[in-house]
Amino acid sequence: MRVVVCPGMGCDTTSNFYQWFHDEMKQRKYVTECVLRDFPDQPKCRESRWIPFLLDEIGVDRNTVVVGHSSGAACAMRLLESDKVDGPLRGAILVAAAHTDLGDEWEAQSEYFNRPWDWAKMKNGADFIHLFHGTDDHLIPVREARHVAEMLQGDNFEYSELSGKGHFFYPWQELLDVMDQKFGADA
């Protein structure tokens, strides 16, 4: 199974929890590859650049779990809606996801929020979807994630609302626990 990390706006491979997570995934026997790369078009992180980068340069398929953080979660959500992926992804982990641009000019320019979300298509875009959000996230209010969770609820979806995690700038054990429980069990 491949794991692909989609970073947040203005982030690189050394930002936030990304390198820690990459190193942890490389130790898992069920992970054949963990892709952690600098994405193009930072800090704009436009959908018109990031989705083709994921599809054409990194490559995603039925054996891929995409882990998207912040703007990277919005990218993962649009990827889940895409007809360009051959079948559903193995999984998607959304971290600090939003469903609106929150009135932020940079987020509005990212293109993810310029049309309605296709929640039904998104739900069918992965075998399993997990959303993490911090109750004390100062960048994306928890109401954003609660709306995403409400729209994605179903058999293949789980939501974890955690206190003391903020915008998930630092490593947290629950991410590894979900990966191990959902994807490591059948390794």
N, C-alpha and C positions, 0 to 999 in steps of 0.2 A: 504494500500500500504506500502511495506517495502522499506526502503532506506538503502543502504550499502555504506560505505565510504571506498575506496581503497586508502591508503596513498602513499606518495612518498618514494623514496629511503632514508633509514636511519631515517625515521620518525616513531613516535608513536602516541598514541591517544591525546597527549597534544601538538603536533606540529601544526604549521600553523593555518589554519582556522577551523580545524576539530572539536574541542570541541564546539566552538561557533555554527557551523553548526548543529551538533548533538543536542545541546540544543534548537536551533530554530526549528528543525524538530519535536522534541518531543512535541512542543506546537501546531503543526498543526493538526487539526482534521482529515485530509485526510491521515496522516501518522500513521500506526498502530505500526510500530517499526522502529527505526533508529539504525542500527548496526555500532558501532565504536569500533573496536578491534585492538589490536596489531597484525600485520601479522607476520608469521614465516619468518625465513631466511633473516632477516635484517642484514646487509645493502644490501645483494645481490639481494633480491626480485626476485628470479628466477621464470619464468613462470611455470616451472615444479613443483614448490611448491605452488605458489599463486593461480593458476587456480584450482587445486584440493582442496585447502583450501576454496575457494569461493564456489565451487560446493558441497563438501562433509561436511564441517564443518559449514559454514555460511548458505549455501543454497540460491540459486537464482532461480527465476521462472518468469512467465508472470506478476506477481504482484510486481516486484522488479525494483527499479531505482538504478543503480550503479553510484556513483559519484567518478571518478578517477582523482587523482592529480599527474601530472608529470609521474613518473614511474607507478603509479597507473592508469593513463590514458592509458598507453600502455597496461597494464593488462586488463583494461576494453575493449580496442579495440580487443584484442585477445579473450576475453570472447564473444564479439559480433560475432566473426567468428565461435564459437564453436558449434559443433553438439550435445554437451552434455547438453545443456539447452533445456528444453521442451518448444519450441515455442519462439517467440521473447520476450525480456525483455520489461517491461512497458516503460523504458527509460534509457538513459545513458547521464550523464553530464561529459564531458571531459574537464579537466582544465590543461592548459599548456601541451598539447600533442605534441609528436614528432613522426616522422615516420622513423627516422634513429637513430643510436646510437651516432651520432655527433662525432664519433672518440673517444668517452670516453670508457675506458677499463671496468669500472664498468657497464655501460649501455650495452656494448657488451656482458658481462657475464650474463646479466639478461635474455637472450634468446628470448626476444620479437622481436629483430631486426635481427634474423638470417635467415629469409626467407621472401619472398614477402608478402605483405598484400593482403588479398582477400577483396577488397573494396565493391564489390557487396554483398557478404555474410555479411560483417560488416553492411552495410546499412539496411539489412533485419533482423539484430539481435536485433533490438529494435523498438518499435512503434515511439519513438521520440529520437533524439540525438541533444544535444547542445554542442558546443565547445566554451570555453572561452580561450582567450589568451591575454597576456599583450604585448603591442607594445614595452615596455621597459624591457621585460624579459631578464635578463642577463645570464640565464642558458640554455634556449631553445629559439633560435632565432625565431622571428615571421614568418619567411619564412617556418619553419617546420609546423606550424599550418595552414598557408595559403594553403600549399599542401594538408594537411588532409582535409581542408574545400573544396577544389576543388574536391577531390576524393569522398567526401560524399554528395555533393550538391544534393538536391532533396526535395520532399515534406515533409519528416519527419526530416529534418536537418536545424539547425540554427547555425550561427556563430557570436560571439561577440568579437570584438577586442577592448580592453580597454586600455587607457593610464593611467599611474600612478599606475598601479597595480603590476608591476614587475612579479614575479613568484608566485603571489597570496599567500604570506605568512600570510596575514592578512585577516580578514573578509571583504566581499564586498556585498553590497545590491543587486546587479544584480543577484547574485546566488539565493537568496531567491525569487526575483521577478519571475525568470524563473520557479522555482519550483511551486510557487503559481499559476502562470498563466497557466502552462501546466498540472499540476496535481491536483491542488486544486479546479479548476473550476467545476469538475464533482464529487466533494465530497458530 
